[in-house]
């Protein structure tokens, strides 16, 4: 997991530089395009003032039609704007990747659980967006003491599992709440559910109900280990054909943080 964190942080750093260049260049290109269009507008007024039978006017009008200038004028700024929006999206992904990896987080940190969820949702968007609507029901919860990169791995495993449990279209609902000295995050899906005889085995290493080649059976086992390492617990409720809810309950403070790191 530490190696994956290093890799994620390295990829984020390598992407950041070229994305910065592209973003800067697109801003400059937008300015240049606006200037050129302003100059073209003046040329067009001059050409329109020429006699209709002017050979120069006819040459320009023929060139305009061939190049479809009216369409180009309309589309060029749109293309630049959409490209800039795409770059902004890439930058957000890079930021989320950095938040997700928390490569420098070698100690327990007070962490915003909602920020962890949002960043992980962005990174899992390719698994979720075509299959499920995400509903957030965030409660008023305090920051919790955790190892952020590991907690993000828990969230990623549960969100991807929720999406994969939905065959066509469904809903993934994320609820957070606080009670005394604990916080809870529940991830519910409207997927296929888990058979009763498998509920006691879902956290066993290498146990999976997915087709051969599509699952290792380690995701929930790793999730369980990380939650236990955080002195928390994980619960599962499921009804075949209706969906599944995984609920992670974590302490707000880690009284034995040093011991947990070694564990």
NUSETOR-223599 format. One record per residue: residue in three letters; x, y, z of N, C-alpha, C, O in turn. Coordinates in steps of 0.1 Angstrom, whole numbers, padded with zeros to 4 digits, always signed. Example, Ala and Ser with C-alpha at 12.3 -4.5 7.8 and 13.67 -1.06 7.14 Angstrom:
ala+0132-0057+0078+0123-0045+0078+0132-0033+0078+0142-0033+0085/ser+0128-0022+0071+0137-0011+0071+0129+0000+0079+0134+0011+0080/
//
This chain:
unk+0008-0012+0000+0000+0000+0000+0009+0013+0000+0005+0023-0007/unk+0020+0012+0008+0029+0023+0008+0035+0026-0006+0036+0037-0011/unk+0038+0014-0013+0043+0015-0027+0033+0022-0036+0036+0030-0045/unk+0020+0017-0035+0010+0023-0043+0008+0038-0040+0006+0046-0049/unk+0010+0042-0028+0009+0056-0024+0020+0064-0031+0018+0075-0036/unk+0032+0058-0030+0043+0065-0037+0041+0066-0052+0044+0077-0058/unk+0036+0055-0058+0033+0056-0072+0023+0066-0076+0024+0074-0085/unk+0012+0067-0068+0001+0076-0070+0006+0091-0069+0003+0099-0078/unk+0014+0093-0059+0020+0106-0057+0029+0110-0069+0030+0121-0073/unk+0037+0100-0073+0047+0102-0084+0039+0105-0097+0043+0114-0104/unk+0029+0098-0100+0021+0100-0112+0014+0114-0111+0014+0121-0121/unk+0009+0117-0100+0003+0130-0098+0013+0142-0101+0009+0151-0107/unk+0025+0140-0096+0035+0150-0098+0039+0151-0113+0040+0163-0118/unk+0040+0140-0119+0044+0140-0133+0033+0146-0142+0036+0152-0152/unk+0021+0144-0139+0010+0149-0146+0008+0164-0144+0004+0171-0153/unk+0011+0168-0132+0009+0182-0129+0016+0192-0138+0011+0202-0142/unk+0029+0189-0141+0037+0198-0149+0031+0200-0163+0029+0212-0167/unk+0030+0190-0171+0024+0192-0184+0010+0198-0184+0006+0206-0193/unk+0002+0194-0174-0011+0200-0173-0011+0215-0171-0019+0222-0176/unk-0001+0219-0163+0001+0233-0160+0005+0241-0173+0000+0251-0176/unk+0014+0234-0181+0017+0241-0194+0005+0242-0203+0003+0252-0209/unk-0003+0231-0204-0014+0231-0213-0024+0241-0209-0030+0248-0217/unk-0027+0242-0196-0036+0252-0190-0032+0266-0194-0040+0274-0198/unk-0019+0269-0192-0014+0282-0195-0015+0285-0209-0019+0296-0213/unk-0011+0276-0218-0012+0278-0232-0026+0280-0237-0028+0288-0246/unk-0035+0272-0232-0049+0274-0236-0054+0288-0232-0062+0294-0240/unk-0050+0293-0221-0054+0307-0217-0049+0317-0227-0056+0326-0231/unk-0036+0315-0231-0030+0324-0241-0036+0323-0254-0039+0332-0261/unk-0039+0310-0258-0046+0307-0271-0059+0314-0272-0063+0319-0282/unk-0067+0314-0261-0080+0320-0260-0079+0335-0263-0086+0341-0270/unk-0069+0341-0257-0066+0356-0259-0063+0359-0273-0068+0368-0279/unk-0054+0350-0279-0050+0352-0293-0061+0351-0302-0063+0358-0312/unk-0070+0341-0300-0081+0338-0309-0091+0350-0308-0096+0354-0319/unk-0093+0356-0297-0102+0367-0296-0096+0379-0303-0104+0386-0310/unk-0083+0381-0303-0077+0392-0310-0078+0390-0325-0081+0399-0332/unk-0076+0378-0330-0077+0375-0344-0091+0377-0349-0093+0382-0360/unk-0101+0372-0341-0115+0374-0345-0119+0389-0346-0126+0393-0354/unk-0113+0397-0337-0115+0411-0337-0110+0417-0350-0116+0426-0356/unk-0098+0413-0354-0092+0418-0366-0100+0413-0378-0102+0421-0388/unk-0104+0401-0378-0113+0396-0389-0125+0404-0391-0130+0406-0402/unk-0131+0408-0380-0143+0416-0380-0141+0429-0388-0150+0434-0395/unk-0129+0435-0386-0126+0448-0393-0124+0445-0407-0129+0452-0416/unk-0117+0434-0411-0115+0430-0425-0128+0428-0432-0130+0432-0443/unk-0137+0421-0425-0150+0418-0431-0158+0431-0434-0165+0432-0444/unk-0157+0441-0425-0164+0454-0428-0158+0461-0440-0165+0467-0449/unk-0144+0460-0442-0138+0466-0453-0142+0458-0466-0145+0465-0476/unk-0142+0445-0466-0146+0437-0478-0160+0440-0481-0163+0441-0493/unk-0169+0442-0471-0183+0444-0474-0185+0458-0481-0195+0460-0488/unk-0176+0467-0479-0177+0480-0485-0172+0481-0499-0175+0491-0506/unk-0166+0470-0504-0161+0469-0518-0173+0467-0527-0183+0461-0523/unk-0173+0471-0539-0183+0468-0549-0186+0453-0550-0177+0445-0549/unk-0198+0450-0553-0202+0436-0554-0194+0428-0565-0192+0416-0564/unk-0190+0436-0576-0183+0429-0587-0168+0430-0585-0161+0427-0594/unk-0163+0435-0573-0149+0435-0571-0143+0421-0571-0148+0413-0564/unk-0132+0420-0578-0126+0407-0579-0120+0403-0565-0120+0391-0561/unk-0116+0413-0557-0111+0410-0544-0122+0405-0534-0120+0396-0526/unk-0133+0412-0535-0145+0408-0527-0149+0394-0530-0152+0386-0522/unk-0149+0391-0543-0153+0377-0548-0143+0367-0543-0147+0356-0539/unk-0130+0370-0543-0120+0360-0539-0122+0357-0524-0121+0346-0520/unk-0124+0368-0516-0125+0366-0502-0138+0358-0498-0137+0349-0490/unk-0149+0362-0505-0161+0355-0502-0160+0340-0506-0166+0331-0499/unk-0153+0337-0517-0151+0323-0521-0143+0316-0510-0146+0304-0507/unk-0132+0322-0505-0124+0316-0495-0131+0314-0482-0129+0304-0475/unk-0140+0324-0479-0148+0322-0467-0157+0310-0467-0159+0303-0458/unk-0163+0308-0479-0173+0297-0480-0165+0284-0480-0169+0274-0474/unk-0153+0283-0486-0145+0271-0487-0141+0267-0472-0141+0256-0469/unk-0137+0277-0465-0132+0275-0451-0143+0274-0441-0141+0270-0429/unk-0155+0277-0445-0167+0278-0436-0163+0287-0424-0164+0282-0412/unk-0160+0299-0427-0155+0308-0416-0165+0311-0406-0161+0312-0394/unk-0177+0312-0409-0188+0315-0399-0188+0304-0389-0189+0307-0377/unk-0187+0292-0393-0187+0280-0383-0174+0281-0375-0175+0278-0363/unk-0163+0283-0381-0150+0283-0374-0150+0294-0363-0146+0292-0352/unk-0155+0306-0367-0156+0317-0357-0164+0313-0345-0161+0316-0333/unk-0175+0306-0347-0184+0301-0337-0178+0290-0328-0180+0290-0316/unk-0171+0281-0335-0166+0269-0328-0153+0270-0321-0150+0263-0312/unk-0144+0279-0326-0130+0280-0321-0130+0283-0306-0122+0277-0299/unk-0138+0293-0302-0137+0296-0288-0144+0286-0279-0140+0283-0268/unk-0154+0279-0285-0160+0268-0278-0151+0256-0275-0150+0251-0264/unk-0143+0253-0286-0133+0242-0284-0123+0246-0274-0119+0237-0266/unk-0118+0258-0274-0108+0262-0264-0114+0262-0250-0108+0257-0241/unk-0126+0266-0248-0133+0266-0235-0135+0252-0230-0132+0249-0219/unk-0139+0243-0239-0141+0229-0235-0128+0222-0232-0127+0214-0222/unk-0118+0225-0239-0104+0220-0236-0099+0225-0222-0094+0217-0215/unk-0102+0237-0219-0098+0243-0206-0105+0236-0195-0100+0233-0185/unk-0118+0233-0198-0126+0226-0187-0121+0212-0185-0121+0207-0174/unk-0117+0206-0196-0111+0192-0195-0098+0192-0187-0096+0184-0179/unk-0090+0202-0189-0077+0204-0182-0080+0206-0167-0074+0201-0158/unk-0090+0214-0164-0094+0217-0150-0098+0204-0144-0095+0201-0132/unk-0106+0195-0151-0110+0182-0146-0098+0174-0143-0097+0167-0133/unk-0088+0174-0152-0076+0166-0150-0069+0171-0137-0064+0163-0129/unk-0068+0184-0136-0061+0189-0124-0068+0185-0111-0062+0182-0101/unk-0082+0184-0112-0089+0180-0100-0086+0165-0097-0085+0161-0085/unk-0085+0157-0107-0082+0143-0105-0068+0142-0099-0066+0134-0090/unk-0058+0150-0104-0045+0149-0098-0045+0153-0083-0039+0147-0075/unk-0053+0164-0080-0055+0168-0066-0061+0157-0058-0056+0154-0047/unk-0071+0150-0063-0077+0139-0056-0068+0127-0054-0068+0121-0044/unk-0059+0125-0064-0049+0115-0064-0040+0117-0052-0036+0108-0045/unk-0036+0130-0051-0026+0133-0040-0033+0132-0026-0027+0126-0017/unk-0046+0136-0026-0053+0134-0013-0055+0120-0010-0054+0115+0001/unk-0058+0112-0021-0060+0098-0019-0048+0090-0014-0048+0082-0005/unk-0036+0094-0020-0024+0086-0016-0018+0090-0003-0013+0082+0005/unk-0019+0103+0001-0014+0108+0014+0000+0102+0016+0002+0096+0027/unk+0009+0102+0006+0021+0095+0008+0029+0100+0020+0038+0092+0025/unk+0028+0112+0024+0035+0117+0035+0029+0114+0049+0034+0117+0059/unk+0017+0108+0048+0009+0105+0061+0014+0092+0067+0007+0082+0066/unk+0025+0093+0074+0031+0081+0081+0026+0080+0095+0028+0070+0102/unk+0019+0091+0100+0014+0091+0113-0001+0093+0113-0007+0097+0103/unk-0007+0090+0124-0021+0092+0126-0024+0107+0124-0018+0115+0130/unk-0034+0111+0116-0038+0125+0114-0053+0127+0116-0061+0118+0114/unk-0056+0139+0121-0070+0143+0121-0075+0146+0107-0069+0154+0100/unk-0085+0139+0102-0088+0139+0088-0103+0141+0086-0111+0136+0094/unk-0106+0149+0076-0120+0151+0072-0125+0139+0064-0121+0137+0053/unk-0134+0131+0070-0139+0119+0064-0147+0123+0051-0146+0115+0041/unk-0154+0134+0051-0162+0138+0039-0152+0141+0027-0155+0138+0016/unk-0141+0147+0030-0131+0150+0019-0126+0137+0014-0124+0136+0002/unk-0123+0127+0023-0118+0114+0018-0129+0108+0009-0125+0102-0002/unk-0141+0108+0013-0152+0102+0005-0153+0109-0009-0153+0102-0019/unk-0153+0122-0009-0154+0130-0022-0143+0127-0031-0145+0125-0043/unk-0130+0127-0026-0119+0124-0034-0119+0110-0040-0116+0108-0051/unk-0123+0100-0032-0123+0087-0036-0134+0085-0046-0133+0077-0056/unk-0146+0092-0045-0156+0091-0055-0151+0096-0068-0155+0090-0079/unk-0144+0107-0068-0138+0112-0081-0129+0102-0088-0130+0100-0100/unk-0121+0095-0080-0112+0085-0085-0119+0073-0090-0115+0066-0099/unk-0131+0070-0084-0138+0058-0088-0149+0061-0098-0158+0053-0101/unk-0149+0073-0103-0160+0078-0112-0162+0068-0124-0173+0066-0128/unk-0151+0063-0129-0152+0055-0141-0159+0042-0138-0165+0036-0147/unk-0159+0037-0126-0166+0025-0122-0180+0028-0119-0189+0019-0120/unk-0183+0040-0115-0197+0043-0110-0206+0050-0119-0218+0047-0120/unk-0201+0060-0127-0209+0069-0134-0219+0063-0144-0230+0069-0146/unk-0215+0052-0150-0224+0046-0160-0234+0036-0154-0243+0031-0161/unk-0233+0034-0141-0241+0023-0135-0250+0028-0123-0260+0022-0120/unk-0246+0039-0117-0253+0043-0105-0253+0058-0102-0244+0065-0106/unk-0264+0063-0097-0265+0076-0091-0260+0076-0077-0264+0067-0069/unk-0251+0085-0073-0246+0086-0060-0254+0096-0052-0255+0108-0056/unk-0259+0092-0041-0267+0100-0031-0258+0102-0019-0255+0092-0012/unk-0255+0114-0015-0248+0117-0003-0257+0122+0008-0264+0132+0006/unk-0257+0115+0019-0264+0120+0031-0254+0121+0042-0253+0113+0051/unk-0247+0133+0042-0237+0135+0051-0242+0141+0064-0250+0150+0064/unk-0238+0136+0075-0242+0141+0088-0231+0151+0093-0221+0154+0086/unk-0233+0156+0105-0224+0165+0111-0214+0157+0119-0217+0153+0130/unk-0202+0155+0114-0193+0146+0120-0179+0154+0122-0176+0162+0114/unk-0172+0150+0133-0159+0156+0135-0148+0150+0127-0150+0139+0121/unk-0137+0156+0126-0125+0150+0120-0121+0138+0129-0123+0138+0141/unk-0116+0127+0122-0113+0115+0129-0098+0113+0128-0091+0117+0118/unk-0092+0106+0138-0078+0103+0137-0076+0090+0130-0081+0079+0134/unk-0068+0090+0119-0067+0078+0111-0054+0079+0102-0047+0089+0103/unk-0052+0069+0095-0041+0068+0085-0049+0071+0072-0055+0061+0066/unk-0049+0083+0066-0058+0087+0055-0057+0078+0043-0067+0074+0037/unk-0044+0074+0039-0043+0066+0027-0050+0053+0028-0056+0047+0019/unk-0048+0047+0040-0055+0034+0043-0070+0035+0043-0077+0026+0038/unk-0075+0046+0050-0089+0048+0050-0095+0050+0036-0106+0045+0033/unk-0087+0057+0028-0092+0059+0014-0093+0046+0006-0101+0044-0002/unk-0084+0036+0010-0084+0023+0003-0097+0016+0007-0103+0009-0001/unk-0100+0017+0020-0113+0011+0025-0125+0016+0017-0133+0009+0012/unk-0126+0029+0016-0137+0036+0008-0137+0032-0006-0147+0029-0012/unk-0125+0031-0013-0124+0027-0027-0129+0013-0029-0137+0010-0038/unk-0125+0004-0020-0129-0010-0021-0144-0011-0020-0151-0018-0028/unk-0150-0004-0010-0165-0005-0008-0173+0001-0019-0183-0004-0023/unk-0168+0013-0024-0175+0019-0035-0174+0011-0048-0184+0010-0055/unk-0163+0006-0051-0161-0002-0064-0170-0015-0063-0176-0019-0072/unk-0170-0021-0051-0178-0033-0049-0193-0029-0051-0201-0037-0057/unk-0197-0018-0045-0211-0014-0047-0215-0012-0061-0226-0016-0066/unk-0206-0005-0069-0209-0003-0083-0209-0017-0091-0218-0018-0099/unk-0200-0026-0088-0200-0038-0095-0212-0047-0091-0215-0056-0099/unk-0218-0045-0080-0230-0053-0076-0242-0049-0084-0252-0056-0084/unk-0241-0037-0090-0253-0032-0098-0251-0036-0112-0242-0033-0119/unk-0261-0044-0117-0260-0049-0131-0262-0039-0141-0255-0038-0151/unk-0273-0031-0140-0276-0021-0150-0275-0007-0144-0264-0001-0144/unk-0286-0002-0139-0287+0011-0133-0292+0010-0119-0301+0003-0116/unk-0286+0018-0110-0290+0017-0096-0286+0029-0088-0283+0040-0094/unk-0286+0028-0075-0282+0039-0066-0272+0035-0056-0273+0024-0050/unk-0262+0043-0053-0253+0041-0042-0255+0053-0033-0254+0064-0036/unk-0259+0049-0020-0261+0060-0010-0250+0059+0000-0247+0049+0006/unk-0245+0071+0004-0234+0072+0014-0240+0080+0025-0243+0092+0023/unk-0240+0074+0037-0245+0081+0049-0234+0082+0059-0227+0072+0062/unk-0232+0093+0065-0223+0095+0076-0230+0100+0089-0240+0108+0088/unk-0225+0096+0100-0231+0101+0113-0221+0099+0124-0211+0092+0123/unk-0224+0106+0135-0215+0105+0147-0223+0102+0159-0235+0106+0160/unk-0217+0094+0168-0224+0090+0180-0214+0088+0191-0205+0080+0190/unk-0215+0097+0201-0205+0097+0212-0191+0098+0207-0187+0109+0202/unk-0183+0088+0208-0169+0089+0204-0166+0081+0192-0154+0077+0189/unk-0176+0079+0183-0174+0071+0171-0181+0078+0159-0191+0086+0161/unk-0176+0076+0147-0183+0080+0135-0186+0068+0127-0180+0057+0128/unk-0196+0069+0118-0200+0058+0110-0202+0063+0096-0207+0074+0093/unk-0197+0055+0086-0200+0057+0072-0206+0044+0067-0200+0033+0067/unk-0218+0046+0061-0225+0034+0055-0226+0036+0040-0230+0047+0035/unk-0223+0026+0033-0223+0026+0018-0233+0016+0014-0231+0004+0015/unk-0244+0020+0008-0255+0011+0004-0257+0011-0011-0255+0021-0017/unk-0259-0001-0017-0262-0002-0031-0275-0009-0033-0281-0015-0025/unk-0281-0007-0045-0293-0014-0049-0290-0025-0059-0297-0028-0068/unk-0279-0032-0056-0274-0043-0065-0280-0056-0062-0291-0057-0057/unk-0273-0066-0066-0278-0080-0065-0279-0086-0051-0286-0096-0049/unk-0272-0080-0042-0272-0085-0028-0263-0097-0027-0257-0102-0036/unk-0262-0102-0014-0253-0113-0011-0262-0124-0004-0270-0122+0004/unk-0260-0136-0009-0267-0148-0004-0264-0149+0011-0253-0147+0015/unk-0274-0153+0019-0272-0154+0034-0260-0163+0038-0253-0160+0047/unk-0258-0174+0030-0248-0184+0034-0234-0178+0031-0224-0183+0036/unk-0233-0167+0023-0220-0160+0020-0217-0149+0029-0206-0144+0029/unk-0227-0144+0037-0225-0132+0045-0213-0134+0055-0206-0124+0058/unk-0212-0145+0061-0202-0148+0071-0188-0150+0065-0178-0151+0072/unk-0187-0151+0052-0175-0154+0045-0169-0142+0037-0158-0143+0032/unk-0177-0131+0036-0172-0120+0027-0159-0114+0030-0152-0109+0022/unk-0155-0115+0043-0142-0109+0047-0131-0119+0047-0120-0116+0051/unk-0134-0132+0043-0123-0142+0043-0114-0139+0031-0119-0136+0020/unk-0101-0141+0033-0092-0139+0022-0095-0148+0010-0097-0160+0012/unk-0095-0143-0002-0096-0151-0014-0111-0155-0017-0113-0162-0026/unk-0120-0152-0008-0134-0156-0010-0140-0145-0019-0140-0133-0017/unk-0146-0149-0030-0153-0140-0040-0164-0148-0047-0163-0160-0049/unk-0175-0140-0049-0186-0146-0057-0185-0141-0072-0194-0144-0080/unk-0175-0133-0075-0174-0128-0088-0168-0139-0098-0162-0149-0093/unk-0171-0138-0111-0166-0148-0120-0150-0148-0120-0144-0139-0116/unk-0145-0160-0124-0131-0162-0124-0124-0151-0132-0128-0149-0144/unk-0114-0145-0127-0106-0135-0135-0111-0121-0132-0105-0111-0137/unk-0122-0119-0125-0127-0106-0123-0126-0101-0108-0129-0090-0105/unk-0121-0110-0100-0120-0106-0086-0109-0115-0079-0109-0127-0081/unk-0102-0109-0070-0091-0116-0063-0096-0122-0049-0090-0131-0044/unk-0107-0116-0044-0112-0120-0031-0104-0114-0020-0105-0119-0008/unk-0096-0104-0023-0088-0098-0012-0093-0084-0008-0089-0079+0003/unk-0101-0078-0016-0105-0064-0013-0112-0062+0000-0108-0054+0008/unk-0122-0071+0003-0129-0070+0016-0120-0075+0028-0122-0070+0039/unk-0111-0084+0025-0102-0089+0035-0093-0078+0039-0090-0076+0051/unk-0088-0070+0030-0079-0059+0032-0087-0048+0040-0082-0042+0049/unk-0099-0046+0035-0107-0036+0042-0109-0039+0056-0108-0030+0065/unk-0113-0052+0059-0115-0056+0073-0102-0054+0081-0103-0049+0093/unk-0091-0057+0076-0078-0056+0083-0075-0041+0087-0071-0038+0098/unk-0078-0032+0077-0075-0018+0079-0085-0013+0090-0080-0005+0098/unk-0097-0016+0089-0107-0012+0099-0103-0016+0113-0104-0009+0122/unk-0099-0029+0114-0095-0034+0127-0082-0027+0132-0081-0024+0144/unk-0073-0024+0123-0061-0016+0126-0065-0003+0132-0057+0003+0140/unk-0076+0003+0127-0081+0016+0132-0090+0014+0145-0096+0024+0149/unk-0089+0002+0151-0098+0000+0163-0112+0002+0160-0120+0006+0169/unk-0116-0001+0148-0130+0000+0144-0137-0013+0141-0131-0024+0143/unk-0148-0013+0135-0155-0025+0131-0163-0023+0118-0166-0011+0115/unk-0166-0033+0111-0173-0032+0099-0185-0042+0099-0183-0054+0103/unk-0196-0038+0095-0208-0046+0095-0214-0047+0081-0212-0037+0073/unk-0221-0057+0078-0227-0059+0065-0242-0064+0066-0244-0073+0074/unk-0251-0058+0059-0265-0062+0058-0268-0064+0044-0264-0055+0035/unk-0275-0074+0040-0278-0076+0026-0290-0084+0024-0294-0093+0033/unk-0297-0082+0013-0309-0089+0010-0308-0092-0005-0308-0083-0013/unk-0307-0105-0009-0306-0109-0023-0316-0102-0032-0328-0102-0029/unk-0312-0096-0043-0321-0090-0052-0325-0075-0048-0331-0068-0056/unk-0321-0071-0036-0324-0057-0032-0312-0048-0029-0313-0036-0030/unk-0301-0054-0025-0289-0046-0022-0282-0049-0010-0286-0058-0002/unk-0271-0042-0008-0262-0045+0004-0258-0031+0010-0256-0021+0003/unk-0256-0032+0023-0250-0020+0030-0238-0025+0038-0239-0034+0046/unk-0227-0018+0036-0215-0020+0044-0214-0008+0053-0215+0004+0048/unk-0212-0010+0066-0212+0001+0076-0198+0000+0083-0195-0010+0090/unk-0190+0011+0082-0178+0011+0089-0179+0021+0101-0183+0033+0099/unk-0176+0016+0113-0176+0024+0125-0162+0026+0130-0155+0016+0132/unk-0158+0038+0132-0144+0042+0136-0144+0051+0148-0153+0059+0149/unk-0134+0049+0157-0133+0058+0168-0128+0072+0163-0121+0073+0153/unk-0133+0082+0170-0128+0096+0166-0114+0098+0169-0106+0104+0162/unk-0109+0092+0181-0095+0093+0185-0090+0079+0186-0097+0069+0189/unk-0077+0078+0184-0070+0065+0185-0062+0065+0198-0051+0070+0198/unk-0067+0058+0208-0059+0058+0220-0046+0050+0220-0037+0052+0228/unk-0046+0041+0210-0034+0032+0209-0028+0033+0196-0025+0023+0189/unk-0026+0046+0191-0021+0048+0177-0008+0041+0175-0006+0035+0164/unk+0002+0042+0184+0015+0037+0182+0014+0022+0180+0021+0016+0172/unk+0006+0015+0189+0004+0001+0188-0002-0003+0175+0001-0013+0169/unk-0012+0005+0170-0019+0002+0158-0009+0002+0146-0011-0006+0136/unk+0000+0012+0146+0010+0013+0135+0018+0000+0134+0021-0005+0123/unk+0022-0005+0145+0030-0017+0145+0022-0030+0142+0028-0039+0136/unk+0010-0030+0145+0001-0042+0143+0000-0045+0129-0007-0055+0125/
//
